[in-house]
């Protein structure tokens, strides 16, 4: 009986071993199949990216004539771009009074994306030739991916006129604007800041927010004024209505008092 028990136990171990081997084999096959499916998904994603890039390039070219026409029309409006910048909450926080004065000579802003849109873009700032601050007519800042795939940036050196270099000054904040620091760095320091090109917030704001529709920010102050005027009109209407209601109440009270007076006189005559 003992011998029979030993044989049965050995068979049981072999059964478990075979089951484990089968499970491992199925596990490995499943991983290989998942990897194959994932490779197919990655291939489709890559294909989709290429097609999306072609579509973006196509419509980027179609937009260029409209951007050009818009720039020509904007050039007819004095201080368009400085007004749009001042009305934009993020950009406004970077401007001090001297920056705003210098930006009054800004005539044109243009964003040019590279043919391979993902590889970078350039922002061009065109200024009036008669500019008391610097000699440059165009100042550019370019963002791109270098050969290693790391983001980097470069910009046009600004040829400041004597005593006009705003990047060497500590300007006082504009009135009514809150600053997070006691000293406000000039907006123009951005052109020489290449520390973190991959996370340049101002560049992204100009490219993705202001450039697509600058008119909404130019008109922002006018819209706010209209809203404010509307609120004042509503308040005036309410005041008028309140005054009319008060007049009606006073008239009713006067009528009641007169009626009571007449009744008292009639009572005295009867007596």
C-alpha positions in Angstrom: 0.0 0.0 0.0 2.9 2.4 0.8 4.4 1.8 -2.6 1.2 2.7 -4.4 0.8 5.9 -2.4 4.3 7.1 -3.5 3.6 6.6 -7.2 0.3 8.5 -6.9 2.1 11.4 -5.3 4.7 11.6 -8.0 2.0 11.7 -10.7 0.4 14.6 -8.9 3.6 16.6 -9.0 4.0 16.0 -12.7 0.4 17.1 -13.3 1.0 20.4 -11.5 4.3 20.9 -13.4 2.6 20.3 -16.8 -0.2 22.7 -15.9 2.3 25.4 -14.9 4.2 25.0 -18.1 1.0 25.3 -20.1 0.0 28.5 -18.2 3.5 30.0 -18.8 3.2 29.1 -22.5 -0.2 30.8 -22.8 1.0 33.8 -20.8 4.0 34.3 -23.1 1.9 33.8 -26.3 -0.6 36.4 -25.0 2.2 38.9 -24.4 3.6 38.3 -27.9 0.1 38.8 -29.4 -0.5 42.0 -27.4 2.9 43.2 -28.7 1.9 42.5 -32.3 -1.4 44.4 -31.8 0.4 47.3 -30.1 2.8 47.5 -33.0 -0.2 47.7 -35.4 -1.7 50.5 -33.2 1.6 52.4 -33.2 1.8 52.1 -37.0 -1.7 53.5 -37.4 -0.9 56.3 -34.9 2.2 57.2 -36.9 0.2 57.1 -40.2 -2.5 59.4 -38.6 0.2 61.8 -37.4 1.6 62.1 -40.9 -1.9 62.7 -42.4 -2.7 65.2 -39.7 0.5 67.0 -40.4 -0.3 67.2 -44.2 -3.7 68.6 -43.4 -2.3 71.2 -41.1 0.3 72.2 -43.7 -2.4 72.5 -46.3 -4.6 74.7 -44.3 -1.7 76.7 -42.9 -0.9 77.7 -46.5 -4.6 78.5 -47.2 -4.7 80.8 -44.2 -1.6 82.9 -45.3 -3.4 85.2 -47.7 -6.0 86.0 -45.0 -3.4 86.7 -42.4 -1.7 89.1 -44.9 -5.0 90.9 -45.6 -5.7 91.1 -41.8 -2.2 92.6 -41.2 -2.8 95.3 -43.9 -6.1 96.2 -42.2 -4.6 96.2 -38.7 -1.9 98.6 -40.0 -4.7 101.2 -40.4 -5.6 101.2 -36.7 -3.1 103.1 -34.5 -1.8 101.2 -31.4 -3.7 98.1 -32.3 -1.1 95.6 -31.1 -0.1 97.4 -27.9 -3.8 97.6 -27.0 -4.3 93.9 -27.7 -1.3 93.1 -25.5 -2.5 95.4 -22.7 -6.0 93.8 -22.8 -4.6 90.3 -22.6 -4.3 89.3 -18.9 -1.2 87.2 -19.2 0.8 89.6 -21.4 -0.4 92.7 -19.6 1.2 91.3 -16.4 4.6 91.5 -18.1 4.3 95.1 -19.3 5.4 98.2 -17.4 4.8 101.8 -18.4 7.9 102.2 -20.5 7.2 98.9 -22.3 3.8 100.2 -23.3 5.3 103.4 -24.6 7.9 101.4 -26.7 5.2 99.0 -28.0 3.2 102.0 -29.3 5.7 101.9 -32.2 4.8 98.2 -32.9 3.0 98.1 -36.3 2.9 94.4 -37.0 3.1 91.0 -35.3 3.4 87.9 -37.4 3.7 84.2 -36.5 5.4 82.0 -39.1 5.3 78.3 -38.6 7.9 76.1 -40.1 6.9 73.8 -43.0 7.3 70.9 -40.6 4.9 72.6 -38.1 6.1 70.4 -35.2 9.7 71.5 -35.6 9.1 75.2 -34.6 7.9 78.7 -35.4 9.1 82.3 -35.5 7.4 85.4 -34.1 8.2 88.7 -36.0 7.7 92.1 -34.4 7.8 95.0 -37.0 8.3 98.5 -35.6 7.9 102.0 -37.0 11.2 103.2 -38.6 10.9 106.3 -36.5 11.5 104.6 -33.2 13.2 106.4 -30.3 14.1 103.2 -28.5 16.1 101.1 -30.9 17.3 100.9 -34.5 15.7 97.6 -35.4 12.7 97.6 -37.7 12.1 93.9 -37.2 12.8 91.9 -34.0 12.3 88.1 -34.2 12.3 85.3 -31.8 12.6 81.7 -33.2 11.7 78.5 -31.4 12.8 75.2 -32.9 14.0 71.6 -32.2 17.7 71.2 -32.6 19.4 68.1 -34.0 19.1 66.3 -30.7 15.4 66.9 -30.6 15.7 69.4 -27.7 13.8 72.7 -27.9 15.9 75.8 -28.2 15.4 79.5 -29.2 17.2 82.4 -30.6 16.4 86.0 -31.2 17.4 89.2 -33.0 19.9 91.3 -31.0 18.2 94.6 -30.2 20.2 97.7 -31.1 19.2 100.0 -28.3 19.7 103.8 -28.7 21.8 105.6 -26.1 20.1 105.6 -22.7 17.0 103.8 -24.0 17.8 100.1 -23.1 14.8 99.1 -21.2 16.3 95.7 -20.3 18.9 97.6 -18.2 16.3 99.5 -16.3 14.0 98.6 -13.4 10.8 100.3 -14.4 7.9 101.0 -12.1 4.7 99.1 -12.5 1.8 100.7 -14.4 -0.8 102.3 -12.3 -3.6 100.1 -11.2 -1.7 96.9 -12.1 -0.8 94.3 -9.5 2.8 93.0 -9.6 4.1 89.9 -7.9 7.5 91.6 -7.4 8.6 95.0 -6.2 10.7 95.4 -9.3 9.2 94.7 -12.8 11.4 93.3 -15.5 11.0 94.7 -19.0 8.9 92.8 -21.6 11.9 93.1 -23.9 14.0 90.9 -21.6 12.0 88.0 -23.1 13.9 88.3 -26.3 17.2 87.4 -24.6 15.7 84.8 -22.3 16.5 81.3 -23.8 16.6 79.4 -20.6 13.6 77.1 -21.2 12.5 77.3 -24.8 10.3 74.2 -24.4 8.1 76.0 -21.8 8.1 79.6 -23.1 4.7 80.7 -22.0 4.7 84.1 -23.7 5.7 82.6 -27.0 2.9 80.0 -26.7 0.4 82.7 -25.7 1.2 84.9 -28.7 1.2 81.9 -31.1 -1.8 80.0 -29.9 -4.0 82.6 -28.3 -3.4 86.2 -29.6 -2.3 85.5 -33.2 -5.3 83.4 -34.2 -7.7 86.3 -33.3 -6.1 89.5 -32.0 -9.3 91.5 -32.6 -11.0 90.0 -29.6 -8.3 91.4 -27.3 -8.2 94.8 -29.1 -12.0 95.1 -28.5 -11.9 93.8 -24.9 -11.7 97.2 -23.3 -14.6 98.5 -25.4 -16.7 95.5 -24.6 -16.0 96.0 -20.9 -16.9 99.7 -21.2 -20.2 98.8 -22.9 -21.0 96.3 -20.2 -20.2 98.9 -17.6 -22.4 101.5 -19.3 -25.2 99.0 -19.6 -25.0 98.3 -15.9 -25.2 102.0 -15.2 -28.2 102.4 -17.4 -29.9 99.5 -15.6 -29.2 101.2 -12.3 -30.5 104.5 -13.6 -33.7 102.8 -14.8 -34.1 101.2 -11.4 -33.6 104.6 -9.7 -36.2 106.2 -12.0 -38.7 103.4 -11.3 -38.0 103.7 -7.5 -38.6 107.4 -7.7 -41.9 106.9 -9.6 -43.1 104.4 -7.1 -42.2 106.8 -4.3 -44.1 109.6 -6.0 -47.2 107.3 -6.4 -47.0 106.4 -2.7 -46.8 110.0 -1.7 -49.8 110.9 -3.9 -51.8 108.1 -2.5 -51.0 109.2 1.1 -51.9 112.8 0.3 -55.2 111.6 -1.2 -56.0 109.6 1.9 -55.1 112.6 4.1 -57.4 114.9 2.1 -60.2 112.4 2.2 -60.0 112.1 6.0 -60.0 115.9 6.2 -63.2 116.2 4.2 -64.9 113.6 6.3 -64.0 115.5 9.5 -65.3 118.7 8.1 -68.6 117.0 7.1 -69.0 115.6 10.6 -68.5 119.0 12.2 -71.2 120.6 9.9 -73.7 117.8 10.7 -73.2 118.3 14.4 
